[in-house]
Amino acid sequence: MNRVKVFVDSTADLSPQQLEAFNISVIPLYVTMGDNSYRDGVDITTAQLYKMVEEFQTLPKTAAVPIQDFVNAFEPWIEQGYDVIFVGISSRLSATIQNASIAANEFEPGRVYVVDSQNLSTGIGLLAIKAAELAMQGMEAQEIVEKINALVPKVRTSFVISTLKYLHMGGRCTSLQMIAGTLLKIKPQIIVKDGGMIVGEKYRGKDKKVLDLFYADHVGDGKNIDLERIFVTHSDYPEGAEYLAEKLKNELNPKEVCITSAGAVISSHCGPGTVGILYLEK
């Protein structure tokens, strides 16, 4: 039985400490601004991305992981006798899963497994850490993949967005919607559903009120939440993340609450001041 190596793409938004602790490797998506292309988390940070957006007043384009990047990442591990599991961003949001599947066919059957998380950000990370934990226990790749695929529908991901500017520049809301939303100071909830994104509640008010309303809608009494690990992931909003993390700790007493920062690809779609809670249902 071969050992198992777990990979994610850069949108998984796991911390460097988590990647090291669980022996998870990252394959970056790409961010393109003008004539320049950057590897997410390698050549560009979220802070640098926001600086460029303000300078050029346009959003970058994002691109899936190329097939050859997958082959180059997987090959050394296959040669060492490992089987590979890649957990990636929803196939409805990116061609990354498709490209990973094509790359998997470059290897002997049963050596590379591709899991469509049907999610984004640490919704991917939750699944990848579970896969890595099972790999550490000595479970074989095919059985791990079966267990992770069974967890995919149980991931709950939702964010609240502070500014409509990035949704507008990305074509996700009209100029009229942006003007109306800005005047009313609306902060929409974004929910990952069936591998895509939908708009949930539309909050108004000061930051604490918005976060409390978001928490009530997305977490509620927490009775159905797997309390082993909950993520709070943010883009340039550490105070919001800390507030929600403390609220989770005080009200649910989970085993672990992990605060992570969103990378450049995720941040290019949501903008600064975004914060989300991501968890598994029981």
Secondary structure, DSSP 8 states (H G I E B T S, - for coil): ---EEEEEEGGG---HHHHHHTTEEEE--EEEETTEEEEBTTTB-HHHHHHHHHHHTS--EEE---HHHHHHHHHHHHHTT-EEEEEES-TTT-SHHHHHHHHHTTS-TTSEEEEE-S--THHHHHHHHHHHHHHHTT--HHHHHHHHHHHGGGEEEEEE-S-SHHHHHTTSS-HHHHHHHHHHT-EEEEEEETTEEEEEEEE-S-HHHHHHHHHHHHTTT-TTB-TT-EEEEEES-HHHHHHHHHHHHHHH--S-EEEEE--HHHHHHH-TTEEEEEEEB-
